[in-house]
Amino acid sequence: MNQDSRRIRLIMDLRNSGVTDTAVLSAMERTPRELFVEESFLDQAWANRALPISCGQTISQPLIVGQMTQALELTDRHKVLEIGTGSGYQAAVLSRLCRRVYTVERHQDLLAVAEKRFTDLSLHNITTQAGDGWKGWPRQAPFDRILVTAAAPVVPQDLVAQLTDDCGIMILPVGDAAALDQMVVRVTKTDGRLDSEQLFPVRFVPLVEGAPSNP
């Protein structure tokens, strides 16, 4: 089966599994996942599974990408902060759905590769920074939406502070990464009031606190 056939089958599987937002499905279909995986996993690029990348990280399962992106309720007016650039795949999907993506990655080697992918795909509405994801990107705050792609034991309060008061939404996995006991949570902020909702169980690498790694 060629890449086109695998891509079509994956999009159908995502729709059948609850990713029903047509804009999200279109963004994922138009984002070439084969450009974001390691060469040894090219034959699995459009499989519905997480795959390892360098620095001990992963490119998330497409179903999880679709579900978390859908939960953000994005429009083309939104300014989005992503914590954990990784391969760059999630940011690339977001960039097709919102006005601008700001993405933070602690591993500078990963970030350099992701930046090249963004350039190669002419994704000019993505801004990157090497840094501590727990601290977010305060100089660019507030953000309409925040997506965290690593598991935190608690909701980081610095990120809550950077979420707009005007119906801001943050999606993140919360729980003990070591015990693999995590739940995707949607935090909605309106006029300073926070509402939280548990969405679905996941397994993510931990959100590491502290200064970014050196190359």
Protein Blocks (a to p, Z undefined) as FASTA:
>chain_A
ZZklmmmmmmmmmmmnopabfklmmmmmmmcfklmccfklmmmmmpccddddehhiacdd
fklmmmmmmmnopafkbccddehjknommmmmmmmmmmbdcdddfblklmmmmmmmmmmn
opakbccddddfklopmklpccfbdcdfbdcfbdcfklmmmpcfehpacdddedjfklop
acddddddeehiacdddfbdcddddddedddddZZ
